[in-house]
């Protein structure tokens, strides 16, 4: 398993002050401040336009970055999951800047942009180092006018052709060796033009070998659909939809 090479495009810039390290896209941010990773900063700017709850709160931001125009971003703080997350909420063991969760996701998002894959663009990340531990935050672009599959299927069914397109898009990522650590129905978005996007690439990576993991990725997604099917009263999904997705996946 290999991470994409750490190559900083010329428009990427860094900020470092004491225990705080940031990397950001100069082509998207007008006047960078490390405060941009704190929700209260955006609340003061009246720039928060929405939020979503998961392990923590994800903030949706709309901001005018002068010559860069209006930007639509997602701000996310990294929280641990599982049993360890109940004890150590948001601290991770530090083994080098490029090994941090935020740096790895930022770099992977950049690599996917270069491959032309439908995923968010990286905007900036922040690492706060505290002894042997660190905390992390990520800013990425928001996919506008889009809903995740859970929201869509809770409202209505989608066409067979769209299911096939979802499969084709997933195969596109797999063909480029992109491993999604948590491929589930929440992390697949459909925009108002029926374009399919994948989001949330925390702990994802670009892998050279493609043997067992693509099948495991798909199996995880199927478990996600079945889990929602058992949990939600209104859920427009059945096993035939999964067969349509596989038809699209295997078509290219």
N, C-alpha and C positions, 0 to 999 in steps of 0.2 A: 504494500500500500504506500502510495506516495502522495505528498501534498503538492499542489501546484507551486512552481518556482516563485520565490519571493522577488518579484521584479516591480519596482516602484515606477509607474509612469511619471513623466516630468511634471504633471499637474498635481501629483500627490505631495502634500506637505506635512511636516511634523511640528508638534508643539511639546515642549518638555519643561516642567517647572516643579522642582522638588520631587515628590512621589508620583506626580501626575504625568503621564505620557499620552499623547493623542496623535493620531494620523488622520488626515482629512483630504477631501478632494477640493483643491483650490478652484476648480472649474464649476463648483456648485455653491461654495460658501464665500460670501463677500468679505465679512470681517469675522474671522473665527474667534470664538471664546470657549474655554472649557466648560463654562456655565451652560452651554447648549445641551449638555447631557443631563441637566436637572429639569424636571418637569415644571418646577416653580418659575424658572426663567421664562419658559414659553407661556405660562399662565399670565405672567406680568406683561408679556408682549401681546396677549390675547390671541395667541396663535394656535392654541389647541382646539381642534375641531372634532375630536372624538377619542374614544379609548376602547380597549378590549381587555378582558380579564382572562388570565391564564394562571401561571405560577405567580406572576406579578401583573402589574398594569402595563399594557402597551399603549403608548400615546401616539395619536395621529396629529401631525403638525402641518400647517400651511403658513409659509413665510415668504415674504418678498425679499429676495437677495440682490436687490439693485440690478446691476448689469447682467446677473445670471437669471433674472426673472423670478416669477412665483415658483416656489418649490413645495412639493408635497412629500413629507417625510414620515417615517415611523421611528420612534424612539423606544428602545427596549433595554432593560437592565437584565443582566444574566443572573438567574436563580438556579440553584440546584434542585433536582428532582429526586424521587425515590426516598428511601429511608434516611439517607445521609442528609437530605435537604431539610428534614425536620430538626436537625441539630445544627448543621452548618448551612445557613440559608443562601448566602451569596458570596462566599469566599472560596477561592481556588488556590491550590498549591502552585507557586510560581517556579517555572523551570526555564524561563527565557521569554522575551517579548513575543517572538514569532510563534511560540507554543501556546500563547494565551487563547482562550476561546474566541475573543473578539477579533484578534489579529488573524486567526485562521479563517473565520467566517468572512471577514472583510476581503481577504486575499482570494478566497474561493468565489465570492460574488464578482470580484474583478475578473477572474479567469473566465467565468461564465459569460460575462459581458463580451469579452474578446471572442468567445465561441458563438456569440449571437443567440444564446439561450434565453427563453422567456422567464427571467428571474429578476428580483429587485437589483438595483444598482447600489454599490456601497457609497456612503456619504462620508462617514467618519466613525472612529471608535476612540474610546478612552479607557485607559488602564490606570487604576490607583493601586500602587504597590504598598503593602504594609507588612514589613518583615518578610516572612516566608510565603505570604499570601497576597492575593490581589483580588480586586473587584473590577467589573467590566461593564461597559455600556456600548451600544451600537446604534448609529443612525443609518438608515437605508431609505431608498425611495419607496413611496407608497404606490401600489397598483390602483389607479383611480377607476371609479365606476365598476368595481368588482365585488363579488361575494364568494365566500368559500362554499365548497360543495355541501357542507352540513346545512348552511343557511338556505341554499338553493333547493336542496332536496326536501327540506322541511316545508317548503312552500309549494313545490310542484315537481313533476317529473321532467327529465330532460331527454332530448332526442337520442336515438341510436347513433346518429352521426356524431353527436357531441361526445358520447361515450367513447366512440372510436377515436376521436381526436385526442381525448385525454390519454388514451393508450399510446397513440403516436408520439405525443409530447413526452411522456415518461420514457419511452424508448429512445427519444432524441438525447435526453440527459444520460441515460445508461450507455448509449453508444459512445459518448464522450468520456465515459468513466466517472460520471458524477454520481456519487453515493449520497443519498439523502438519509440521514440518520433516523428521521421520524416522519416517514412518508405516510400521511393519513388524510382523511377527508377534510380536515380543517386546513391543511397546508396546500390544497389545490384550489386555486381561484379561477373563476370565469368572469371575464369583463363583459361590458355591454355590447361588444362586438363578437362575443363567443370565442375570444382568444383565451387559451389555457395558460396559466402561470403556475409555477411552483414557488413557494416561499418557505422561510424559516430553515436556514441551512446550518444552524448551530450543530457542531460535531460532524458536519458533512465533510467530504473530502473528494479529491480526484484520484481515482485508483487506476493503476495500469492493468492489473489482472481483472478479467471479467468472467469468473467461473460461477461460484455459487451465490454471490451477493445480490445480483439483480433479481433472482428468483425469491430470495429472502425479502428483498425490498417489496416486491409485489405481494408476497404473503402477508407482510405487515399491513399493507394497504387493505387487503381483503378482510383481515381481522378488524380493521377500523370500521369498514362498512357494516360488518355483521354486528359489531358492538353498538353502533348507532341504531341499527335496525331493532335490536332488542331493547334499547333504552327509550327511543322516541315514539310517541303516539302517532305523530304525523311524520312519515319518512317514506318518500317515494323512491324506493330502491328495492330491487329483487335480483336474484342470482343471474337472470338473463342479462342484466346490465353489465355484470362483471364479464360475461362472455363477450359482449360487444367491446368492452375495453380491451380484452385480450386480443380480439380480432385486429383492432387498431395497433396494438403493441407489436403484433407479429407481422404486420403488413409492410414494415420497412426495416 
